[in-house]
Amino acid sequence: MIKFLVYLLTFISFLNPKYTIGQIFKRTELPTVLDIPWEICYGKDGYLWISESSGRVARVNPNSGAKKTVYTAPDYFNGSLKEQSKLCFKPKIGAGTLGLALHPDFPDSPYVFLVHSYNQGSVDTPKTQFKIIKLTWNQITDTFTDKKDIVLNLPVGYDHLGGRLISIKQNGTYYLYFSAGDNGISEDSEPDCYLPQTTNPNNFTQNINYKNGKIHRFYLDGSIPTDNPVKDNSFYTRGHRNPQGLAYNAEKGIVYEIEHGDRTDDEINILESGRNYGWKNVRGFKSDNNYPGEKAFVDTFKNNKWIPNDSLMDPIFVWCKSPLPASNNYLDWCTVAPSDAYYYNLQGIPAWQNSLLVVTLKNGIYSDQQLYDIKLTEDGKKISTDAADIPNPTLWFGEDQKANGRLRDLTFNPKGNVLYLINNGGNTRDKITVYTYTNEGIMVYPNPAKDYLKIDCKSQVKKLEIWNYTGEKLLTKTGPSAQVDISMLKAGLYIIKVQTIYKAYYQTKFIKQ
C-alpha cells in the first residue's frame, strides 16, 4: 500500500502543477563540539548517544545541542610508537573509539555497548587490541553505574579496521554484531608495507582461525551463540575487506553490511550465517572477472565442509564494478568510501520508506560526501527496479559536502522526519548536521516544467542551485528569484536547492520535460 501511494503521488504531480514530488529539507547545525565521533544513535530516552575519541561516550540534547560526556574509558590506549611499522610509509598501529550500540529495549534494559582500543600487552611490550564493553545506565543519576569487559582481543592492524557495532533482536534472540576489517594495507597501493607480502593480514580473511576480515556475532553478555557457524567461534561471515557499516531491517530480520572496496567495488551485502563474501580473491560480483585471478578463484572454489552453509555470496549492490584503475591517486578511483547505513521504514519521509540510506566519506573526482537513498524490493533482499523513470539510488546533500564534511554516521528521530549526521574530518569542525523534512519551505511549479520553473518561498530567496542525479551542479543563481530558466536542461529529474536571506536551506525535486 505504501509503495502504491508513493507512485500515486508521482502520478498526481503530472496533473497538479503546484504539487512537488520531492522531499523538502531544511539544513541546520547543532552547536555541539565533537571530537572524532564514530557512531550516533537516537535513544528512546530522547537523547543522541555518540562515541568519541579516547574511549568517550557523549549524550546530546537533540534540540539544544547541549552535550555531556557520560563515560571515559580509564584503560583507553591509543597505540604505541613501539608498534609502528618500520616499512613503507611507517604507519602507526590502528586505535580509536569505534562502534556504540544501545540495547534494543533501551532504556528499559539500560545497557550501552562500546568498542575501544586498549593495551592487551604491557608497557614494555605493548599490544593494541579492541574490546567491547557493556555499560549500565542509571537514568536518575545520569551516570553509568557498572562496566564490564565482555569481548577482548579483537584484532587491530595498520589499516582497514572496520569497527561497526549493532545490538539487535533477531528471531526472538538478542545479538551483538561486530565488523572487523582485514587490518592490512593494500598491496596494489603500497607493495612494500609487508616483507614478505604473505605476512599481510589481508591474506587471512578466509581463514576462520583469524578474527580479521570477519563479521562476528555474540550474545549480549559477550558469549558465543550456540548457532554460530562453527562451535566456540565468534565468526558469523568471512571474506570482508573494510566493513564500516551495519544496518538492521527488523521487519524482515535482515542484517546489511556495507564495505569499502579496493579502488573499485564498494559493496552492500546481506549477511547469512557461514557465507563467504570473497575478499580478497573476489571483488564485487563473482562473475564479472574484473580483477586478475578472480575467475580462477571462483572456478576452483570449494565449500568448506566444516562450515555449514559455506558458499560464495554476491553483494546486492556494488558501486563501480569496473576494472582496477592504474592510477595511484585515490581521488581517481571508482569508489565512494561508504561508511554506515540506516534501514529506513519510518513514517516521516514517505518516499524514503523501505530504503537503505548510506553515508559516504570520499570527496573524489567521481564522488561526493553525501547520502545514498537505495530503494529495496518488498522482501528487502534486492535493489528495486520498479520505478524505471526515477534513479536508484538517488543522491542527497552532495552539494553541501564542504559544509558537512566526511559523513561517518546517521540516525533519525522516532518520527523519522529529522535526520542527524556526524562527520569526522572534511570540515573545520566535527559536528552534528541536521536535515529536517518539511512541507513549509518551497514549492516549485509547474512540475513537470518545460522552459521556466517558478519558485514559491515564504522567505526571500538569496541563492538557488540546480543539480543532477550524478552530483553535478548545473546552475547557480544569486539574488531574489521567483523563477528560473531551465530551457537548457535535458529532460529528466533534478534537485533544486534554495537558500533564503534568513540562512534557511530547502531543497526539493522537479521534472524537466
Wavefront OBJ file of the C-alpha trace (Angstrom):
o trace
v 0.000 0.000 0.000
v 2.803 2.440 0.900
v 4.598 1.782 -2.393
v 1.312 2.346 -4.278
v 0.830 5.708 -2.558
v 4.346 6.830 -3.459
v 3.707 6.074 -7.130
v 0.250 7.656 -6.929
v 1.824 10.859 -5.659
v 4.283 10.765 -8.529
v 1.377 10.456 -10.982
v -0.525 13.293 -9.294
v 2.485 15.561 -9.745
v 1.911 15.419 -13.513
v -1.689 16.557 -13.063
v -1.324 19.199 -10.348
v 1.065 21.965 -11.437
v 1.709 23.121 -7.862
v 2.440 19.689 -6.444
v 6.152 18.907 -5.926
v 7.102 15.236 -5.768
v 10.389 15.841 -3.995
v 11.314 15.950 -0.360
v 11.978 19.405 1.076
v 14.704 19.695 3.715
v 15.876 22.465 5.969
v 19.555 22.231 6.923
v 20.827 23.353 10.345
v 23.782 22.575 12.599
v 23.760 21.918 16.325
v 26.362 23.928 18.274
v 27.733 20.710 19.801
v 31.521 20.373 19.682
v 32.550 16.803 18.849
v 35.960 15.111 18.781
v 36.372 12.406 16.115
v 32.892 10.897 16.521
v 32.216 7.443 15.093
v 28.678 6.372 15.971
v 25.443 8.256 16.608
v 22.240 6.655 17.953
v 18.901 8.236 18.836
v 17.894 6.669 22.136
v 14.336 6.094 23.281
v 15.255 8.348 26.211
v 15.070 11.241 23.718
v 18.825 11.885 23.524
v 21.553 11.378 20.952
v 24.311 8.976 22.009
v 27.699 9.421 20.361
v 31.047 7.629 20.622
v 34.104 9.907 20.528
v 37.885 9.654 20.663
v 39.741 8.474 23.787
v 37.057 5.979 24.785
v 34.335 8.533 25.445
v 30.547 8.387 25.252
v 28.592 11.624 24.897
v 24.897 12.239 25.477
v 23.476 15.172 23.477
v 20.176 17.025 23.657
v 18.890 16.891 20.042
v 17.089 20.231 20.406
v 19.685 22.449 22.069
v 22.840 20.510 21.246
v 23.876 20.536 24.907
v 26.435 17.778 25.435
v 27.531 15.796 28.463
v 30.390 13.308 28.435
v 28.932 10.422 30.426
v 31.794 7.933 30.128
v 35.552 7.961 29.565
v 37.306 4.586 29.423
v 40.032 4.509 32.093
v 42.030 1.915 30.138
v 41.740 3.529 26.719
v 45.005 3.048 24.783
v 45.908 4.971 21.656
v 48.625 2.622 20.498
v 52.376 2.853 20.990
v 55.253 4.011 18.800
v 56.820 0.657 19.610
v 54.118 -0.899 17.392
v 54.805 1.388 14.450
v 55.747 -0.314 11.190
v 59.340 0.101 10.006
v 58.316 -0.413 6.386
v 56.826 1.708 3.578
v 55.419 4.979 4.998
v 55.870 3.680 8.567
v 52.213 3.602 9.571
v 51.128 3.658 13.207
v 49.115 0.853 14.713
v 45.347 1.333 14.479
v 43.485 2.553 17.555
v 40.424 4.582 18.492
v 36.858 4.597 19.724
v 34.563 2.930 17.231
v 31.114 1.343 17.449
v 28.457 2.185 20.014
v 25.113 0.415 20.369
v 22.123 0.732 22.684
v 20.252 -2.331 23.906
v 17.205 -2.875 21.627
v 14.941 -2.257 24.637
v 16.893 0.745 25.955
v 16.315 2.396 28.385
v 14.090 -0.282 29.957
v 17.114 -2.537 29.562
v 19.676 0.158 30.435
v 22.737 -1.162 28.605
v 25.135 0.602 26.258
v 27.854 -1.243 24.331
v 31.104 0.404 23.215
v 34.186 -0.581 21.193
v 37.561 0.982 22.004
v 41.256 0.136 21.863
v 43.243 -0.991 24.916
v 46.665 -2.445 25.684
v 46.490 -6.214 25.888
v 50.256 -6.357 26.463
v 52.487 -4.418 28.831
v 54.252 -1.057 28.905
v 57.453 -2.588 27.558
v 55.798 -4.873 25.020
v 52.515 -3.171 24.105
v 49.881 -4.928 22.043
v 46.974 -2.765 20.959
v 43.666 -4.596 20.571
v 39.983 -3.685 20.519
v 37.398 -4.794 23.021
v 33.663 -4.490 23.588
v 32.442 -3.237 26.950
v 28.948 -3.256 28.454
v 27.865 -0.203 30.458
v 24.828 0.033 32.746
v 22.956 3.343 32.618
v 21.132 4.988 35.524
v 18.584 7.491 34.250
v 18.031 9.058 37.654
v 21.686 9.909 38.320
v 22.533 10.421 34.629
v 25.587 8.190 35.043
v 26.870 4.714 34.324
v 26.850 2.537 37.419
v 28.636 -0.530 36.088
v 31.131 -1.505 33.395
v 32.057 -4.982 32.176
v 34.546 -6.153 29.572
v 32.548 -8.672 27.552
v 34.725 -9.293 24.451
v 38.531 -8.962 24.464
v 41.338 -9.376 21.921
v 39.542 -8.090 18.856
v 42.071 -7.525 16.061
v 43.981 -4.384 15.100
v 46.298 -3.618 12.189
v 47.695 -0.672 10.258
v 44.576 -0.064 8.180
v 41.019 -1.240 7.395
v 39.799 -1.578 10.954
v 36.059 -1.939 10.269
v 34.631 -1.301 13.736
v 30.842 -1.081 13.429
v 28.663 -2.492 16.227
v 24.914 -3.127 16.308
v 22.671 -4.562 19.012
v 19.526 -6.237 17.681
v 16.708 -8.606 18.457
v 16.634 -11.187 15.676
v 14.236 -14.117 15.567
v 13.466 -13.590 19.241
v 17.121 -13.571 20.385
v 19.356 -10.630 21.279
v 22.704 -10.360 19.481
v 25.711 -8.099 19.028
v 27.224 -7.942 15.540
v 30.755 -6.528 15.201
v 32.600 -5.864 11.937
v 36.364 -6.495 11.805
v 38.316 -5.280 8.773
v 41.147 -7.150 7.089
v 43.649 -4.982 9.061
v 46.040 -4.889 6.099
v 47.379 -2.269 3.700
v 46.603 -2.788 0.020
v 49.498 -4.314 -1.890
v 48.191 -2.597 -5.038
v 48.800 0.811 -3.476
v 51.673 0.058 -1.069
v 53.501 -3.102 -2.155
v 56.380 -2.539 0.289
v 54.466 -2.479 3.577
v 54.903 -6.204 4.230
v 58.030 -8.234 3.625
v 57.194 -10.810 2.520
v 53.718 -9.884 1.272
v 52.394 -13.205 2.604
v 52.502 -11.646 6.098
v 49.892 -9.069 5.110
v 46.871 -9.783 7.335
v 44.521 -9.369 4.365
v 45.661 -12.843 3.299
v 43.829 -14.358 6.281
v 40.287 -13.094 5.761
v 39.242 -16.540 4.506
v 40.767 -18.352 7.486
v 38.327 -18.766 10.382
v 41.205 -19.128 12.834
v 41.933 -15.413 12.359
v 39.497 -12.749 13.563
v 40.231 -10.114 10.915
v 38.094 -9.777 7.779
v 35.050 -11.226 9.552
v 31.660 -10.229 10.884
v 31.437 -11.560 14.437
v 28.272 -12.394 16.349
v 27.885 -12.544 20.134
v 25.170 -12.726 22.722
v 24.761 -9.507 24.723
v 26.945 -10.860 27.516
v 29.798 -11.427 25.048
v 29.446 -15.194 24.875
v 29.376 -17.022 21.547
v 25.944 -18.056 20.248
v 25.328 -21.768 20.073
v 24.099 -21.468 16.477
v 27.151 -19.654 15.106
v 28.591 -21.467 12.057
v 31.473 -23.057 13.993
v 31.258 -24.074 17.636
v 33.074 -21.737 20.050
v 34.000 -19.365 17.210
v 32.557 -15.843 17.069
v 32.851 -15.553 13.286
v 29.494 -15.309 11.501
v 30.664 -14.452 7.957
v 34.098 -14.149 6.350
v 35.843 -12.580 3.370
v 35.383 -8.874 4.212
v 37.788 -6.025 3.456
v 36.787 -2.909 5.397
v 33.204 -3.281 6.642
v 32.319 0.103 8.136
v 28.542 -0.212 8.099
v 25.911 -2.491 9.628
v 22.160 -1.896 9.468
v 19.203 -3.987 10.583
v 15.833 -4.467 8.902
v 13.855 -5.617 11.931
v 10.690 -6.317 9.901
v 12.436 -8.908 7.737
v 15.217 -9.952 10.139
v 17.925 -8.891 7.641
v 21.372 -7.544 8.555
v 23.021 -5.416 5.836
v 26.782 -4.908 5.709
v 28.487 -2.004 3.908
v 32.088 -2.446 2.793
v 34.926 -0.444 1.224
v 36.396 -1.903 -1.955
v 39.977 -1.507 -3.103
v 39.902 1.126 -5.880
v 36.623 -0.385 -7.143
v 33.669 -2.430 -5.918
v 32.368 -0.887 -2.715
v 29.665 -3.332 -1.633
v 26.362 -3.801 0.141
v 25.862 -7.366 1.375
v 23.140 -9.278 3.163
v 24.714 -11.319 5.946
v 23.867 -15.006 6.119
v 25.383 -17.442 8.588
v 28.564 -19.138 7.346
v 28.708 -17.385 3.974
v 31.908 -16.260 2.278
v 31.921 -12.757 0.751
v 35.056 -13.303 -1.279
v 37.734 -10.849 -0.173
v 40.498 -10.693 -1.080
v 40.064 -13.014 -4.030
v 36.693 -11.697 -5.217
v 35.886 -8.017 -5.609
v 32.222 -7.178 -6.085
v 30.255 -9.669 -8.176
v 31.958 -13.029 -8.537
v 31.005 -13.391 -12.204
v 32.388 -10.113 -13.597
v 36.070 -11.155 -13.591
v 37.206 -7.556 -13.171
v 40.349 -8.418 -11.218
v 43.297 -10.661 -12.171
v 42.846 -14.148 -10.711
v 39.240 -13.621 -9.697
v 37.768 -16.054 -12.226
v 40.321 -18.748 -11.382
v 39.482 -18.477 -7.679
v 35.741 -18.672 -8.349
v 36.092 -21.616 -10.725
v 38.174 -23.633 -8.264
v 36.403 -22.601 -5.052
v 35.161 -25.480 -2.915
v 32.824 -25.120 0.032
v 34.417 -25.794 3.397
v 32.739 -28.920 4.733
v 33.356 -27.767 8.314
v 31.352 -24.563 7.811
v 27.579 -25.061 7.439
v 26.112 -23.016 4.543
v 29.570 -22.122 3.237
v 29.436 -20.670 -0.285
v 30.499 -17.529 -2.138
v 27.904 -14.773 -1.806
v 27.369 -11.879 -4.205
v 26.583 -8.357 -2.967
v 23.115 -6.981 -3.610
v 24.673 -3.698 -4.760
v 28.104 -2.618 -5.977
v 29.452 0.838 -6.603
v 31.741 0.895 -9.651
v 32.075 -2.692 -10.812
v 34.882 -1.696 -13.171
v 38.416 -2.979 -13.901
v 41.148 -1.977 -11.480
v 42.405 1.530 -12.349
v 46.116 2.033 -12.889
v 46.252 5.376 -11.084
v 47.765 5.536 -7.603
v 45.749 8.676 -6.840
v 42.829 7.590 -4.663
v 40.769 10.556 -5.859
v 40.666 8.900 -9.303
v 39.465 5.559 -8.004
v 35.913 4.471 -8.712
v 34.920 4.281 -5.043
v 32.699 6.338 -2.726
v 34.045 5.128 0.668
v 30.677 4.160 2.197
v 30.514 4.357 5.972
v 27.408 3.420 7.959
v 23.838 2.765 6.831
v 20.324 3.036 8.241
v 17.394 0.881 7.190
v 14.565 3.410 6.877
v 10.909 2.429 7.088
v 9.565 5.216 9.266
v 6.569 7.450 8.537
v 8.310 10.831 8.412
v 9.546 10.745 4.806
v 7.219 8.536 2.720
v 9.441 8.467 -0.377
v 12.331 7.004 1.636
v 10.361 4.090 3.056
v 11.893 0.639 2.575
v 15.257 2.161 1.681
v 18.811 1.610 2.796
v 20.342 5.034 3.452
v 24.145 5.056 3.205
v 26.514 7.939 4.010
v 29.915 8.318 2.352
v 33.332 9.691 3.244
v 35.016 10.447 -0.062
v 35.203 13.728 -1.938
v 36.787 12.402 -5.119
v 36.771 13.025 -8.841
v 33.614 10.954 -9.278
v 32.123 11.025 -5.781
v 30.871 13.426 -3.127
v 30.423 13.127 0.611
v 26.691 12.543 0.550
v 23.754 10.275 1.328
v 22.558 7.481 -0.960
v 18.873 6.537 -0.885
v 18.829 2.935 -2.153
v 15.332 1.550 -2.699
v 14.810 -2.122 -1.830
v 12.346 -4.709 -3.051
v 9.446 -5.513 -0.746
v 11.264 -8.510 0.744
v 14.326 -6.336 1.463
v 16.696 -8.699 -0.346
v 17.344 -6.873 -3.626
v 17.675 -3.419 -5.129
v 14.356 -2.280 -6.552
v 13.992 -1.671 -10.279
v 10.269 -0.889 -10.172
v 10.464 2.842 -10.925
v 12.459 2.912 -14.156
v 11.998 6.684 -14.560
v 13.499 7.506 -11.130
v 17.196 6.763 -10.479
v 18.037 4.150 -7.874
v 19.983 5.068 -5.881
v 19.145 8.740 -5.585
v 21.787 11.064 -4.148
v 21.278 13.664 -1.435
v 23.227 16.556 0.100
v 26.336 16.244 -2.084
v 26.085 19.952 -2.777
v 26.596 20.521 0.975
v 29.760 18.425 1.280
v 32.041 21.374 2.040
v 29.792 22.276 4.962
v 29.031 18.704 6.041
v 32.461 17.071 5.819
v 33.175 13.335 5.799
v 29.869 11.694 6.722
v 30.609 8.959 9.253
v 27.168 8.004 10.576
v 23.465 8.869 10.609
v 20.347 8.420 12.703
v 16.745 9.667 12.862
v 14.300 10.901 15.456
v 11.446 8.472 16.228
v 9.061 10.129 13.760
v 11.635 9.834 11.000
v 11.337 13.422 9.787
v 14.639 14.656 11.265
v 17.977 13.277 10.051
v 21.133 13.665 12.163
v 24.560 13.304 10.531
v 28.001 13.284 12.118
v 31.283 13.895 10.341
v 34.863 13.336 11.339
v 37.151 15.485 9.249
v 36.431 17.138 5.933
v 35.408 20.398 7.578
v 36.718 22.901 10.090
v 34.979 21.052 12.914
v 33.346 17.743 13.775
v 29.665 18.380 14.356
v 26.048 17.268 14.150
v 24.298 18.349 10.952
v 20.504 18.231 10.930
v 18.185 17.899 7.939
v 14.531 18.437 8.788
v 11.904 17.298 6.324
v 9.297 19.986 5.873
v 6.434 20.879 3.592
v 6.699 24.544 4.515
v 9.882 25.551 2.698
v 9.384 25.927 -1.041
v 7.027 24.905 -3.786
v 8.110 24.678 -7.399
v 5.730 24.687 -10.342
v 4.740 23.724 -12.904
v 6.070 20.278 -12.163
v 6.908 18.844 -14.669
v 8.274 22.053 -16.189
v 9.378 22.894 -19.725
v 11.272 26.197 -20.031
v 10.725 28.030 -16.732
v 10.356 26.834 -13.154
v 8.533 29.120 -10.736
v 9.525 29.218 -7.065
v 7.116 29.865 -4.217
v 9.002 30.533 -0.971
v 7.734 32.234 2.182
v 11.104 33.971 2.663
v 13.152 35.929 0.163
v 15.491 33.748 -1.844
v 19.211 34.603 -1.607
v 20.640 31.866 -3.857
v 19.439 28.814 -5.743
v 21.244 25.887 -7.311
v 20.153 23.069 -9.628
v 21.869 19.671 -9.504
v 21.507 16.476 -11.491
v 21.493 12.951 -10.043
v 25.141 12.309 -10.771
v 26.053 15.001 -8.230
v 26.880 17.698 -10.818
v 25.869 21.309 -10.175
v 24.376 22.679 -13.377
v 23.167 26.154 -12.470
v 23.656 28.783 -9.759
v 21.608 31.952 -9.438
v 22.073 34.585 -6.736
v 19.681 37.282 -5.647
v 15.877 37.256 -5.252
v 14.331 34.650 -7.531
v 10.712 33.930 -8.364
v 11.502 31.821 -11.401
v 14.468 30.283 -13.181
v 15.148 29.498 -16.826
v 15.629 25.733 -17.250
v 15.304 25.579 -21.037
v 18.931 24.464 -21.382
v 18.425 21.356 -19.227
v 17.846 17.929 -20.733
v 14.665 16.048 -19.893
v 14.960 14.297 -16.548
v 14.748 14.539 -12.770
v 16.658 17.321 -10.941
v 17.258 18.728 -7.466
v 16.762 22.414 -6.713
v 18.283 23.883 -3.565
v 17.302 27.288 -2.196
v 18.980 29.421 0.466
v 16.936 32.254 1.973
v 18.115 35.537 3.452
v 17.471 34.003 6.892
v 20.078 31.279 6.226
v 17.448 28.586 5.888
v 18.159 25.867 3.325
v 15.485 23.992 1.435
v 15.633 21.521 -1.397
v 13.193 19.561 -3.477
v 12.951 17.803 -6.838
v 11.369 18.628 -10.161
v 10.953 17.023 -13.559
v 12.171 18.755 -16.721
v 10.077 17.778 -19.749
l 1 2 3 4 5 6 7 8 9 10 11 12 13 14 15 16 17 18 19 20 21 22 23 24 25 26 27 28 29 30 31 32 33 34 35 36 37 38 39 40 41 42 43 44 45 46 47 48 49 50 51 52 53 54 55 56 57 58 59 60 61 62 63 64 65 66 67 68 69 70 71 72 73 74 75 76 77 78 79 80 81 82 83 84 85 86 87 88 89 90 91 92 93 94 95 96 97 98 99 100 101 102 103 104 105 106 107 108 109 110 111 112 113 114 115 116 117 118 119 120 121 122 123 124 125 126 127 128 129 130 131 132 133 134 135 136 137 138 139 140 141 142 143 144 145 146 147 148 149 150 151 152 153 154 155 156 157 158 159 160 161 162 163 164 165 166 167 168 169 170 171 172 173 174 175 176 177 178 179 180 181 182 183 184 185 186 187 188 189 190 191 192 193 194 195 196 197 198 199 200 201 202 203 204 205 206 207 208 209 210 211 212 213 214 215 216 217 218 219 220 221 222 223 224 225 226 227 228 229 230 231 232 233 234 235 236 237 238 239 240 241 242 243 244 245 246 247 248 249 250 251 252 253 254 255 256 257 258 259 260 261 262 263 264 265 266 267 268 269 270 271 272 273 274 275 276 277 278 279 280 281 282 283 284 285 286 287 288 289 290 291 292 293 294 295 296 297 298 299 300 301 302 303 304 305 306 307 308 309 310 311 312 313 314 315 316 317 318 319 320 321 322 323 324 325 326 327 328 329 330 331 332 333 334 335 336 337 338 339 340 341 342 343 344 345 346 347 348 349 350 351 352 353 354 355 356 357 358 359 360 361 362 363 364 365 366 367 368 369 370 371 372 373 374 375 376 377 378 379 380 381 382 383 384 385 386 387 388 389 390 391 392 393 394 395 396 397 398 399 400 401 402 403 404 405 406 407 408 409 410 411 412 413 414 415 416 417 418 419 420 421 422 423 424 425 426 427 428 429 430 431 432 433 434 435 436 437 438 439 440 441 442 443 444 445 446 447 448 449 450 451 452 453 454 455 456 457 458 459 460 461 462 463 464 465 466 467 468 469 470 471 472 473 474 475 476 477 478 479 480 481 482 483 484 485 486 487 488 489 490 491 492 493 494 495 496 497 498 499 500 501 502 503 504 505 506 507 508 509 510 511 512 513
